[in-house]
Amino acid sequence: MDRLHRIRILLGDTAIQTLQNKTVMVVGCGAVGSMAIEALARSGIGHLILVDFDVVDVTNINRQLIALSTTVGAPKVDVARAHIHEISPDIRVTTFNMFWDENSAPDVMPDFVVDAIDSVSSKIALYRWCATHNIPFIASMGAANKTDVSQIHIAPISKTNMCPLAARVRKLVRSENLPDFPTVYSTQSPIKNDTNTLGSMITVTGCFGLNLANYVIQKLIHV
């Protein structure tokens, strides 16, 4: 028996070997990204590249897997790396404690990229980088201010609707003539609150992250 015994039964030895030979980069290790990382690590991805500039805050605890009383104040990429190695010490983990923008892309070449960034400008910079290097990717749209997991879907950015973040991204993608790409998004209208802070719950952000990871896994083993 090994750590991947149950998924090996489901997918087979060849698929597991494929996943162990792949590199996936997750940009953004927060609510959505941390769940995607968890699923990718537990599914046998051999090399994970993690990119995030932030530290764990106490307000992250309600929805981010790496946010614990013992990790508050620590860089998210460092906590995520330690957590992954608790899952499996055999997983190679490369971390970049940085904010992704036009001038900061690391010198890496993953097989697939997961966008779990909040910043629109960073998202567009990442999409340009992926398109330039011909790297497939999937992007998370807005998971905040949502409660209904039944309204979460996967669709190309060109086909998204009802999501304010997707609308902004879609407009910029079209204006820059970037290629279409898959997204995880929600058709639920955002719930308004009386503050400038976005509300968020793990049941929704977790589903976003798991959908991202599942999409990557399926694409990698069915090439």
Number of C-alpha atoms within 10 A of each C-alpha: 5 6 12 14 12 12 15 17 10 10 11 12 14 11 19 21 15 16 21 18 13 18 21 27 23 26 28 27 28 28 27 30 30 28 26 27 32 19 19 25 24 15 20 24 23 21 22 23 21 26 26 23 15 17 20 23 17 13 10 17 17 13 20 23 22 27 25 15 11 9 17 18 13 15 16 27 28 19 19 22 21 14 17 21 14 11 14 16 11 13 19 17 21 15 18 16 15 17 18 22 15 13 8 10 15 11 6 10 15 19 17 20 24 26 24 27 25 17 14 15 15 17 21 19 18 23 24 17 15 17 16 10 11 12 14 17 24 24 25 27 26 21 30 18 18 23 20 13 17 11 13 18 15 19 15 15 25 18 13 21 17 13 18 16 17 24 16 11 19 20 13 15 19 13 9 10 9 15 12 15 17 19 26 25 26 29 18 18 15 18 11 11 10 6 7 7 9 14 15 17 16 20 13 24 27 22 20 30 29 22 24 30 25 15 18 21 22 12 12 18 15 8 5
